[in-house]
Amino acid sequence: MKNLIASRNYRYFVMAISGADHSAGSLHFQGRAFDVDEVNGVRISGDSATARGFMDACRALGAIEVFGPSNDPAGHYDHLHCGW
């Protein structure tokens, strides 16, 4: 997570790591995923360039699960999920 700040200059609000409502076997419960609902002071609310940029940064840093409004609008319309 710190690499998103150091290498990509993102500020973000983590809303869940291992808590909240996640399915069994989720990377959240292994401490390998987090959900974000705000990036650079902008709340995630539908698809946006900010959301897509953050998702791309997660992928560039090796994330194997990246979900958000652009690729899972039903489940991730108001937050981003990045998992390693």
Residue pairs with C-beta under 8 A, 6 or more apart in sequence:
1 14
1 34
3 61
4 10
4 12
4 54
4 57
4 58
4 61
5 11
7 61
8 57
8 60
10 39
10 40
10 54
10 57
11 39
11 40
11 41
12 36
12 38
12 39
12 40
12 54
13 36
13 37
13 38
14 34
14 35
14 36
15 35
15 36
15 37
15 79
16 22
16 28
16 34
16 35
17 28
17 31
17 33
17 34
17 35
18 28
18 29
18 31
20 28
20 35
22 28
22 29
26 33
27 33
27 65
27 83
27 84
28 34
28 35
28 83
32 83
32 84
33 65
33 81
33 82
33 83
33 84
34 81
34 82
34 83
35 79
35 80
35 81
36 44
36 54
36 79
36 80
36 81
36 82
37 43
37 44
37 78
37 79
37 80
38 44
39 50
39 51
39 53
39 54
39 80
40 50
42 48
42 50
43 78
44 50
44 51
44 68
44 69
44 78
44 79
44 80
45 69
45 77
45 78
46 69
46 73
46 77
47 68
47 69
47 70
47 73
48 69
51 68
51 69
51 70
51 80
52 68
52 70
54 68
54 80
55 66
55 68
55 70
55 71
55 80
55 82
58 66
58 80
58 82
59 66
62 84
63 82
63 83
63 84
64 83
64 84
65 81
65 82
65 83
65 84
66 80
66 81
66 82
66 83
67 75
67 76
67 80
67 81
68 76
68 79
68 80
68 81
69 76
69 77
69 78
